Amino acid sequence: MTDNPRIDDLRRRVQMDPASIAFAQLAEEYRRGRLFAEAVEVCRAGLAVHPGYLSARVTLGRALVELGELDAARLEFETVLAGAPENLSAIRGLGEIHERGGNLPAALRQFERALSLAPNDPDLEETVGDLTRRVEASVRSASDVDATQPADPSSQPPDADQDRAARTVSALEEFLAAIHGAGADRRA
């Protein structure tokens, strides 16, 4: 038994009827109670019976993110978005995964997409603003690194120059893609 009577009640319901969709509520209560491993276990058991229950997949993805299982969480969120392309929780979840993984331009695209669906959400506005500043700063930083490098290419190994150039190009491409994605989302 737990200190949470709601969890206890839901657990009893699921034990009495393992095919019940109450598993999703139980898993969400576990997640909210920071019992992430329990939430994952309950979701996986319930989804074995109800694989199309998208809100349970969102709960599973969110619990997996908290456990640091980002690849597994990404698969859950992508599954949700395949069936419900405008699922705000799954979009935000993907944004968080990209941010945690250091892919700020991809995170920005996801959070901008979420903001287009919930335009008056102050948390999303703040997140988009913060990520925009961070992406712009990383692009400036990449440009500054290139500007401070010696003009004589023979002073550095060719691999270092190629690696730096590839990183700069990649950062700029991701930044441009984020800007382009934001424009496309706003036009849609």
C-alpha positions, -999 to 999 in steps of 0.1 A, spaced: 0 0 0 11 36 -6 2 69 10 -19 76 -20 -54 62 -18 -60 69 -55 -30 47 -64 -42 20 -41 -77 21 -56 -64 21 -92 -40 -7 -84 -69 -28 -70 -90 -21 -101 -62 -32 -124 -55 -63 -104 -92 -73 -105 -94 -67 -142 -59 -68 -159 -75 -58 -192 -89 -26 -177 -79 7 -193 -75 19 -157 -38 10 -161 -33 43 -179 -46 62 -149 -25 41 -125 6 47 -145 0 84 -147 -5 86 -109 28 67 -105 45 91 -128 32 121 -110 43 105 -77 78 102 -93 75 64 -93 89 63 -128 99 26 -129 65 16 -117 48 38 -143 69 22 -170 61 -13 -158 23 -6 -156 23 11 -190 41 -17 -208 18 -43 -193 -13 -24 -202 -1 -15 -237 5 -52 -244 -33 -55 -241 -42 -20 -255 -14 -10 -279 -34 18 -295 -39 37 -262 -20 68 -271 -23 87 -238 -7 57 -220 21 59 -246 26 95 -237 28 86 -200 53 58 -208 74 83 -229 74 108 -201 84 83 -175 111 69 -197 125 105 -202 127 108 -164 146 75 -162 170 88 -189 159 62 -215 157 88 -242 157 65 -272 129 44 -259 110 76 -250 115 90 -285 100 58 -300 69 62 -278 64 99 -287 69 92 -324 43 64 -322 19 88 -306 25 114 -333 21 89 -361 -15 84 -348 -21 119 -335 2 145 -352 -10 173 -330 -5 157 -296 10 185 -276 25 163 -249 43 141 -274 56 171 -293 69 186 -260 84 153 -251 104 151 -283 115 187 -277 127 178 -243 146 147 -256 163 168 -282 172 195 -257 186 169 -232 206 154 -261 221 187 -270 203 191 -303 190 226 -297 178 234 -332 157 202 -333 144 210 -298 136 245 -309 116 232 -339 95 209 -316 88 236 -291 79 261 -318 55 234 -332 40 230 -298 37 268 -294 18 270 -328 -7 245 -312 -9 264 -279 -1 300 -288 -9 315 -254 11 291 -233 36 312 -213 58 283 -205 61 274 -242 68 310 -251 96 311 -225 111 278 -237 110 290 -273 126 323 -264 153 306 -243 161 280 -270 162 306 -297 188 326 -277 208 294 -271 208 284 -307 218 318 -319 246 319 -293 259 285 -304 259 297 -341 278 329 -330 302 309 -309 309 286 -339 315 316 -361 338 332 -334 358 300 -331 364 301 -369 373 338 -368 400 332 -340 417 304 -359 450 312 -375 449 322 -411 476 297 -420 459 264 -426 492 245 -424 494 255 -386 467 230 -378 462 194 -388 438 191 -418 414 168 -398 409 195 -372 400 221 -399 376 197 -415 360 188 -382 356 224 -372 342 233 -407 318 204 -405 306 214 -371 301 250 -382 282 240 -413 261 215 -393 252 242 -367 243 267 -394 222 241 -413 203 232 -381 197 269 -373 184 276 -408 162 245 -406 148 257 -373 140 291 -388 125 275 -419 105 251 -398 91 279 -377 81 298 -408 64 268 -423 46 261 -390 33 296 -388 21 295 -424 3 262 -418 
